[in-house]
Amino acid sequence: GSLAAAVLQIGARSTDRDHLGENACVQALKTLARMGSKVHEHLPQVSALLASDASADVRAEAAGTLQEIADADAFEALSASLEKDAACTVRLAVAKALKVQGKRYVQKKDKEGIDDEEFASAALAANAVIAALRQDSSWEVRRACAQALAALRSVSNSQHTSVLVGALEDKDADVRVAALEVFCELAAEDGNTDPAEDIASFLKQAVTASDPRPAGAALRCLGRMCAFKHHQ
């Protein structure tokens, strides 16, 4: 652990990174990730690497390392990267990390409670995810953001429903399917059958498309909605 921290301390400085070797940074990040909660002790170095001009592999690994903690500073570092990083592989890693971190946030809130700073940083992350779901150029990032929104919905200021409905019209079928599945999952958790109308509307459009996956997902969701309503 101490060796990994020393490597990251050096790697965070671009003038030294070429001598160190970026592979050493990746391996150090992997070591820290395996240490779980210990990541918190090295948050500044990991966040610095995520925001640095290191390779996309290093930045993506840094994002994966930050998912190990539900921390206000980690949320902020990931949110900034999702908004600004030019590499879609890094933004994808960030979106996946925010999904995991969002779940950790909920667990921490339920067990220990959270302070205002933690709530604000989680809300910032939700806003970044919403923006990326609406406009990121990569369909993989948009799909990951739809999935991350499920974990961050409690701090999304109730925007998650309208955003997911909007994503049902995404140009990529994989994103539409992911949005629909999350939309249905959250509605079922909330005991809300009203979204069945949106799903039925989506199904009418999906059955005319050449890709059968969205229609299949819509039928599965409607089936779950009907089963839930029957047992009410």
N, C-alpha and C positions, 0 to 999 in steps of 0.2 A: 504493500500500500504506500509506504513512504517513498519507495523508488518510483512508483507510478506518478505520485504527486510531483516529485522532482522533475521527471520527464515532462510533465504537463506545464510546469512552471517555466521551463526552458522553451518548450514548443509554442507557448503563447506569444513569444517574442519572434517576430518574423525574421529578424536578423540572425537568430540562432537556429531557426527551424531547418534551414538547408543543411547545416552541419549535423544536426541531430538525426534527420531522416524522418519523413512523415509517417513511415510505417511504425516507427517507435511511438509516435503519438497515438496512432490507432490502437496499438497493443496496450498502451497505458490506459486509454479510455476503456477498453474492454475489461481490463483488470479492475478499474474503479467500479464499473457497472456491476461486476460480480460481487462487489462489496456492499451493494444495496445502500443502506442509510448512510454509509461512510461518504457517499458522493457529496453530501451536504458540506462536508469539511473542505472540499475542493471546488465548490461551486464557482468561485471567481475565475479559476483557471479554465474550467470546462466552458463557462459562458464566453470567456475571451476567445477560446478556440472556435466556438460556434460563430462568433462575429468576425473572425479574422480572415485573412486572405489565404489561409491554408487550403489544401485541395478539397474538393467536394467530398471525397471519402472521409477525410478528417472531420469536416463540419457535420456530415451526416452521422458519424459515430458519436460526436459530441452531443447531438440532439438525442440519440438513443440513450446516452448516459444520463442526460438530464431527466429522462422520464422516471428515473428511480425515486425521485423525491417530489412531493407536492409542496413547493416552496414559491413564495411570491416572486423572488428574483428569477427562479427557473422559468416560471410562467412568462415573465416579461421578456427574458432572453429568447425563448421559443417563439413568442408572438412576433417579436421584431424580425426574427429570421424568416418566419412564414411570409411576412409582408415584403421583405427586401431581398432575400437571397435569390440570385439569378439562376441557380442550378435547380432544376426540378427534382433531382434525386435528393437534394438536401431538404427542399420544401416537403417532399413526400415523407422523409424521415421525421421531420418536425411535426407534420400532421398526425402521424402515427404515435409519436411521443405524446402529443397533447391529448390523444384519446386515452392513453394509459394514465397520464398525469391527472386527467379529469376524473377518472375513476378513483384514483388515490385521494384526490381532493374531497370527493363525496364521502369516502370512508373516514377520512380525518374529521370532516364536519360532523358526521354522525357520532363518532367516538369521543372526540376531544373538543369540538367546536372550532371555529375559525375567527380571526380578527378582521378588522376592516381592510387592512392592507392585503391580506390573502384573498378576500372577496373581490377587491378591486382588480387585483392581478388576474384572477380567474375570469372575471368579466371581460378584461382586456383580451385574454386569450380567446374567449368565445367570439368577440367581435372580429378578431383576426381570422378565425375559422370561417365565420359567416362571409366575410369579404372574399376569402379565397374560394369558398364554395361557389360564390356568384361569378367570379371573374378570373380565377387562375387559368393559365393557358394549358395546363396539363390535366387530362381527364383523370389520371391516377391520383393527382393531388386533390382534385375536386371530390372524387369518390372517398378518399381517406378523410376529407373534411366533413362529408356527410356523416360518416361513421363516428368521427370525433365529436360531432355536435350532440350526439346522444348522451355522451358523458358530461358535456358542458351545459346542458339545457337549463340546469337550475340557476345559472348565472347569465343566461342569454337574453334576459329582459323580455321573455315570451316571444322573441323573434323566431325561435327555431321552427315553429309550425309554418309560418308564411315562407320562410327560407326553404324549407324542405318541399313545400308545395311548388315553389318556383323551380326547384331542382328537378321536379318531375318532367320538366320540359327541356332539360339539358340536352345538348346535341349528341351526347354520347350515351349509348344504351347502358353501359356499366354504371355510370353515374345515376341514371334514372332508376335503375334497379336498387342501388344502394340507398338512395333517398327514399324510395318507396318502402323498403324493408325497415329502415329506421323510423320513418313516419308511422308505420303500422305498429311497430314495437312500442313506441312512446304512447300512442293512442291507447293501446291495450293496457299499458301500465297505469295510465291515468283513468282507465275505465270509461273512455270516451269512444262512442260509436259514430259520432258525427262525421269523422273523416271518411267513412265508407262512401259518401257521395263523391268526394274528391278522387278516391281510388276507382270508383266506377267510371268516372269521367276519364281518368287516365287509361283504364282498360279499353274504352271505346277507341281511343287513339292508338293504343298499343296493338290491337288485333289487326290493324291495317298495315302495320309496319312489317318489314321483311325479317327482322330479328324477333324470334319468339320469346326471348328471355323476359322482357318487360311484361308481356301479357301473362306469362306463367307466374311471375312474381305477384302481379295484381290479383290473379285468381287465388293464390295462396293467402294473400292478405285479406281478401274478402271472406274467404273461408274462416279465417281466425276471427274476423269481426263478427260474423254470423254466429259462430260457436260461442263467443263471449256474450253476445246479446241474448242468446238462447238460455244461458245459465244465470242471467241476472235475476 
